[in-house]
Amino acid sequence: MTLTELKYIVAVAREKHFGKAAEACFVSQPTLSVAIKKLEDELEVKLFERSANEVSVTPLGEEIVRQAQSVLEQAAAIKEIAKRGKDPLAGPLKLGVIYTIGPYLLPDLVRQAIVRTPQMPLMLQENFTVKLLEMLRTGEIDCAIMAEPFPDTGLALAPLYDEPFLAVVPSAHPFAQRKTITAQELKSETMLLLGNGHCFRDHVLEVCPEFARFSSDAEGIRKSFEGSSLETIKHMVAAGMGVTLVPRLSVPKDALDAKPRRRREDPAFVHYIPFEGEPPMRRVVLAWRRSFTRYEAIAALRNAIYACELPGVKRLS
């Protein structure tokens, strides 16, 4: 049994395809297949069920793959310990970020990281929460910035900030002149939502659960439409298709000024309205595997995040 063979079975379990797993491991498919067959013969167990279109992991194979992943992490930890003796922050940090945080936090975060820890470049991955959790489990990424809640997977967590939501309406909408708004007032509006898979969609539905029912006939409730990103949805709002909610960091810098300074060619097609009283919000956290050994890298990343502007959010320690 070799670490290379363990790496191969973890790759096949992840990709569910021998060809893709071989490509991810930078070897030919026959090389990977022979190595896995050798391991199966040695262990005298069948790790994978092979069919024409799909590869699935056997129940016993699931346990072996999990142990293989743990062994690979521990082997990697040996190298990390050696690196830490020279420079605890040496080498890239693989960071995952959900889609509704990445575009608004990363520009400032990358700048802060370059200034503070140039020897630790950030390798970035944007994805859905469920996918980032899987990538953390398999070691494809080292840590992830996500919004709670998500399933308890035994990860180490550090709270970063609480971020309020704001309503977004077209400039011609009667609400556009309002200084504040309530969730109750949004119930009769056409709500624009992110598609399935986005955790922010669930956050919006917590504020306005009525929009979970996609019915154009329900009294006082209109059909909800979906967009692929927050920026796409903002354009849909500007076009008059409905209203939406957005997290505070996605709001343009001067959009909440009493008299926004806008260029003549840049009119305000949408208006951002804070909620009355205690606003709905999400908690953003940094998550990493408890077995991850680069503690200094996690601390440096947190410090870089705290050094970002983060307007309108409540920083957490």
N, C-alpha and C positions, 0 to 999 in steps of 0.2 A: 504494500500500500504506500502510495506517495502523495505528497501535497498536490502535485499536478493532477493526479487522478481525482482527488477530492475537489479541486477547483473545477474539473470537467463536470462532475455530477451536480455540483451547485449551479453551474451555468445551464445545464440541460433542464434542471428543475425550474429555473427562473424563466428560461425562454420557451419551454414546452416544445422545443424543436431542435433536432441534432445539428442541422445545418447552421441555424442562427447561433447556437451555442458554440459551435466550432469557429464561426466568424468572430464572435465576441472574445474567444480565447486565442485568436490569431493562429489557428492550426487548421489542417485539412479535416474534413468530416471523417474520412477513414481513420485518421490518427486518433481522433476523439472517440470514435465508436469502438476501436480495438482496445483502447485504454479502459473504457467503461466496462466492456465485456470481461477484460482481465480482472477488474476489481470485483465484478459480480461472481466470477468463478472462484476468486480467492475467498470471498465472504460466503459463497454458496447460497446467495439470495438473489432475487430478481428486484432490481431497483426501479425499473421503468416498464410500463406497458406500452408497447410500440404498435401503432396502427398506421394506415396509409396517410392519414391527414393530421394525426395528433399523437403527442407523447404525453403520458400521464405518469405520475409518481405513485408507486405502490404504497400501501399503508406503512409497511416496514421501511420502505425507501424514504418516506417522509421523515421518520426518526433519524435515519442515517444521514440524510441531507442536512438536517438541523445540527447534528453533531459535527458533520464535516465543516459547516459554516463556522461553528465555534472553534474548531481546530485551526481553520484558516485565519480567523481573527487573532487567536493566540500567537500563531506564527508571525503574523504581521506586527503584533505587539512587541515581539522580540526586536524587530527592526526599529520600531518606534522608540523603544527604550534606548537603543544604541544612538539614535539620532538625538534624543533628548539630552544625552550626555554632552553633545556638542552645542546644540541650540534647540531648546524645547519648542521653538516656533518654526523650525526649519521644515520646508516642504509644504505642498499645497493642502488646503482644507476643502473637502468636498461638501458644499452647502446646498441644500434643497430649500426652495421657497414656493409657497402656494401662489397661484396666478393672481390673486387679488391683493397680494402684498408686494411681489417682486417689482413691478414697474415703478412703484412709488417709493420703496425703501432702498432698492439696490443702487441707484445712481449715487446717492450720498454715501451709502455704506461702502461701496467699492472705493470711492475716493478716500474715505477714512482709513480703510484697510491698507491701501497703498502707502499712505503717509505713516501709519503706525507700525505696520508689520509687512514691509515690502518682501521679506523672505518667505512669507506665507500667502501666496496668491490664492484667491478664492476660485474654485472650480464650481460654477453655478449650474443648477438644474431647477427649472420651473416645472411644477406638475400639480396634480390633484393631491389632496391630503392622503387619500387611501393609497395612492401610488408611492408617495414619499415615505409613508410608514413601512411599506413593503421594501423599499430601497434601503431604509435604515436597517431593517431586519437582516437583509442579505449583505450589508456592508458596501452597497454601491455608493452610498453617501455617508458622510461622517456625522452630520447634524442637519437639522431642518428648522426653518422658521414657519410656524403654522398657527392657526387660530383654534382655540378650544371651542367646543368640546370635540374630542375624538376618542376612539376606543383605547382603553388602558392596555398598553402593550409592554408594560414594565420598563418604559424609557425613563431616563433622567430628564427632568424638566426645570427650566428657569423662566419665570414670568418676565416679560420684557415691558409691555405697556398695555393699558386699556384704551381702546380706540372707539370713540363715539361714531354713530351713523348720522348722516344728514339726508334730508329729502332733496330730490332734484326734480324741478318742474320746468316746462318750456317758458320762455320769457313772456309769452302772451297769456299764460295761464292766470286765472284769478288769484291763485295762491302766490304768484310771483312777487307781490308787494308785501307779503307777510314777513314779519320778523321771526316768528316761530310757528310750529305746526304740531299737531298731535297725530298719533297713529290712527285714532278714530276718524279723523278727517280724510285719511288716505283710503278708507275702505270703499268709497264709491268711485275711486279712480281706476284707470287701466294701469296695472302694475307691470313694469318690464323687469324680467328676472334673468339671471344667468341660467345656463342650461344645467341639466343633471350632472352631478359630480363635483360641482363647485360648492364648498362648504358655506360660502357667503350667501348662496341661494337659500340654504336652510336658516341662516341668521335672519334674512329678510322675512321668511315665512314665520319665524318666531314672533317678529314684531307685528306682522299682518297675516295671521294664519288663514284668513278668509281666502287668500290668493292661492292656497294649496288646491282649491277646487277649480279646475279649468272648465268653467261653465259660463257660456255667454248668456244663458237664459236666467241664471239665478238673479233674484231681485237685488238691486243695489250692487251687484258684482259683475264686472265685465271680464271678458276673456283676457288672460295674461299672455304676454308675448315673451320670447326668450332671445337673448343675445349671447355671443361667444366670449365677450370680454366686457369689463366695465366701461372702457372707452367706446366700444361699439354701442353699448346701451345708452351712453350719454348722447351720442349722435342721434339715436332713435328718439330720445327725449326732445332734443333740439328740433327734430322734424315734426314734433307734435303727436307722436304715437302713444304717449303716456307719461307716467312718472316713475321714479325709481328711488332706491336708497343706495348710498355709497359710503364707504369708510372715510374718515376725516383726512387721511393722508392722500387720498385721490383727488381732493379738492384743490384746484389751482391756487397759486399763492395769494393773489389779490381778490379772489372771488367773494370773500366775506367782508372786505373793506366796506365802510359806509359809502364811500365814493370810489369805486374801483377805477384805477387808472388803466384805461384800455386804449389801444391804438384805434384810430378811426376805422381801419380796415379789419378790426378784430372785435365786433360787437358781442355783447353777452347774449348768446342764444339760449342759455339755460340759467336758472337761478338755484342756488343752494340755500336750503332753509334748515336751521337747527331745530331740534325738537324742544318742545316746551317742557320745563322741569328736568327730571333726570332722564337723559337720552338713552336709547338702546345702544349697546356697545358690544364689542367682542374683545376677548383677552388674547393677546398675541404672545406666544411662548417660543423659547428655543428648546429643542428636544435632541437628545443624543443617546446612544446606547450606553448602558452602565459599564459595559466592558471596554469602552473607548478610553484609551490611555493618555491622550494628549490633553490633559486638563488645562494646561497653560494656553493652548490654542482656543479652547472654548471660552476661557476667561478673556482672552484678547478680542475674540469676536464680540462678546457681550459689551466690552468697553467701547469697541468701534460703533456698535449699534447705539449705545447711550450717547456717543459723541455726535450722532446725527441730529438734525434739527427737530424732527418729529413734532411739527406744529399741531396744537390742539389735542394731544393725547396725554394720558396720565402715565408717567414713567413709573415702573415698579422695580423694587430692588430685590 
